[in-house]
Structure formats: structure tokens, C-alpha cells
Amino acid sequence: MRNRSDAAAPRWRERGRSHGPAHRRHRVRTAARERGSATVWAALCGIALCAAAAGVLGLGQAVAVRHRAGAAADAAALAAADRALWGPEDACATARRVAGAQRARVARCSVRGAVADVTVRVAAGPYGARARARAGPAPAAP
């Protein structure tokens, strides 16, 4: 038999639950505080991915500039060595013309005998690179 105070008890107590209106209010407050947190996390992940992509693209551009400088130096040195018999001035002028065609600038050019030594600078965007190349006849075989 129930007494009068038991009859007025809420249904959640009758079923043996410990979660009442206070717990529901706490759950609602917690959900309200966490509303939009997935958006914040998604935005932070997006920013991190964009930063990583920008870093990879920058590194790729720097490597491309370095390779372009090496190729320009090789071509300019070969052109200068090919013209070495016409004199150092003509050989270095040819090296400057070949480097200019590859959007590079000859920083140093020297010709000794048939061997040309050329240093080239390339600039693209915020990156710049220098490369040095030597070209000339192969040494005589023994």
C-alpha cells in the first residue's frame, strides 16, 4: 500500500531511474554549450590542410627553381665551351644569350682554354637559386 507522498512522486522515480528533470536540464545546457563545435573543428582542420598544401606547393616551387637554374647553367656552360675557340668574350656572350632564353642571368663566366665555367642565377616568385656548371672537352684517354 502506498502512502500519500508516494502517490505524488514523479513517474521516473517509480521506475527506479535516477535521471530526473535536473539531469535533463544539465543535458540541455551541455548540448547548448557544445552546439557548433563540429563547425569549429572542421574549420580548424580545413585551415591546417590549406597550410600544409601551401607548404608543399612552396617547396615544389623552390625545387623547380633549383632544377631550372641547374639546367640553365648546364646549357650556358655547354654553349660557352662550344664557342671557346672564338675567345672568352664571344663564349660568355653566347652563354648569356642561352641563359637569357631560359629566363636566367649569368652571374659569372670564365673561359680557360676550351673549358667554360658558368654560374647562373634564376629568380621565380619569392625564390631564387644559383647553379654552377663546367663544360669542356673530355680528358684524353690513356
C-alpha positions as CSV (number, residue, x, y, z in Angstrom):
1,M,0.0,0.0,0.0
2,R,1.2,3.4,-0.9
3,N,1.1,6.4,1.2
4,R,0.1,9.8,0.0
5,S,3.7,11.0,-0.5
6,D,4.5,8.1,-2.8
7,A,1.4,8.8,-4.9
8,A,2.7,12.3,-5.6
9,A,6.2,11.1,-6.7
10,P,7.0,11.5,-10.3
11,R,6.9,8.5,-12.6
12,W,10.7,8.5,-13.2
13,R,11.2,7.7,-9.5
14,E,8.7,4.8,-9.7
15,R,10.7,3.1,-12.4
16,G,13.9,3.3,-10.5
17,R,15.6,5.9,-12.7
18,S,18.0,8.3,-11.2
19,H,17.6,10.8,-14.0
20,G,15.1,13.4,-13.3
21,P,14.3,16.9,-14.5
22,A,17.6,18.2,-13.1
23,H,19.6,15.8,-15.2
24,R,17.6,16.7,-18.3
25,R,18.3,20.4,-17.7
26,H,22.0,19.6,-17.3
27,R,22.0,17.6,-20.6
28,V,20.2,20.5,-22.4
29,R,22.8,23.0,-21.1
30,T,25.7,20.8,-22.1
31,A,24.2,20.4,-25.6
32,A,23.7,24.1,-25.9
33,R,27.4,24.7,-24.9
34,E,28.6,22.2,-27.5
35,R,26.4,23.4,-30.3
36,G,28.6,24.4,-33.3
37,S,31.8,22.7,-32.0
38,A,31.9,20.4,-35.1
39,T,31.9,23.5,-37.3
40,V,34.9,24.9,-35.3
41,W,36.8,21.6,-35.6
42,A,36.0,21.4,-39.3
43,A,37.2,24.9,-39.9
44,L,40.4,24.3,-38.0
45,C,41.1,21.1,-39.9
46,G,40.5,23.0,-43.2
47,I,42.9,25.7,-42.2
48,A,45.5,23.1,-41.3
49,L,45.1,21.3,-44.6
50,C,45.4,24.6,-46.5
51,A,48.6,25.5,-44.6
52,A,50.0,22.1,-45.4
53,A,49.1,22.4,-49.1
54,A,50.7,25.8,-49.2
55,G,53.9,24.5,-47.7
56,V,54.0,21.6,-50.2
57,L,53.4,24.0,-53.1
58,G,56.1,26.4,-51.9
59,L,58.6,23.6,-51.5
60,G,57.7,22.3,-55.0
61,Q,58.3,25.8,-56.5
62,A,61.6,26.1,-54.7
63,V,62.7,22.7,-56.1
64,A,61.5,23.7,-59.6
65,V,63.5,26.9,-59.5
66,R,66.6,25.0,-58.4
67,H,66.3,22.5,-61.2
68,R,65.7,25.3,-63.7
69,A,68.9,27.0,-62.5
70,G,70.9,23.8,-62.9
71,A,69.5,23.2,-66.5
72,A,70.2,26.8,-67.5
73,A,73.8,26.6,-66.1
74,D,74.5,23.4,-67.9
75,A,73.2,24.7,-71.2
76,A,75.1,28.0,-70.9
77,A,78.3,26.2,-70.0
78,L,78.0,23.9,-73.0
79,A,77.3,26.9,-75.3
80,A,80.3,28.8,-73.9
81,A,82.6,25.7,-74.3
82,D,81.4,25.3,-77.9
83,R,82.4,28.9,-78.6
84,A,85.6,28.9,-76.5
85,L,87.8,28.9,-79.7
86,W,86.3,32.2,-80.7
87,G,87.5,33.8,-77.5
88,P,86.3,34.3,-73.9
89,E,84.1,37.4,-74.8
90,D,82.3,35.6,-77.6
91,A,81.9,32.5,-75.5
92,C,80.5,34.4,-72.5
93,A,78.1,36.4,-74.8
94,T,76.8,33.1,-76.1
95,A,76.4,31.8,-72.5
96,R,74.4,35.0,-71.6
97,R,72.2,34.6,-74.7
98,V,71.4,30.9,-73.9
99,A,70.8,31.6,-70.2
100,G,68.5,34.5,-71.1
101,A,66.4,32.3,-73.3
102,Q,65.8,30.2,-70.2
103,R,64.9,33.2,-68.1
104,A,68.2,33.1,-66.2
105,R,71.0,35.5,-65.7
106,V,74.7,34.7,-65.9
107,A,76.4,35.8,-62.7
108,R,79.9,34.7,-63.6
109,C,81.5,33.4,-66.7
110,S,85.1,32.4,-67.3
111,V,86.8,30.5,-70.1
112,R,90.2,29.0,-69.8
113,G,91.4,27.2,-72.9
114,A,88.4,25.1,-74.0
115,V,86.8,24.8,-70.6
116,A,83.9,27.1,-69.7
117,D,82.9,27.8,-66.1
118,V,79.5,29.5,-65.7
119,T,77.4,30.5,-62.7
120,V,73.7,31.3,-63.3
121,R,71.0,32.9,-61.2
122,V,67.3,32.2,-61.5
123,A,64.5,34.0,-59.7
124,A,60.9,33.0,-59.7
125,G,58.4,34.5,-57.3
126,P,59.9,34.7,-53.8
127,Y,62.5,32.0,-54.6
128,G,66.0,32.3,-56.2
129,A,68.7,29.8,-56.9
130,R,72.2,29.8,-58.2
131,A,73.9,27.0,-60.1
132,R,77.4,26.5,-61.4
133,A,78.4,24.3,-64.3
134,R,81.6,23.5,-66.1
135,A,81.9,22.2,-69.7
136,G,84.8,21.4,-71.9
137,P,86.5,18.5,-73.8
138,A,86.9,15.2,-72.1
139,P,90.4,14.4,-70.9
140,A,92.5,12.2,-73.2
141,A,92.2,8.5,-72.7
142,P,95.4,6.8,-71.5
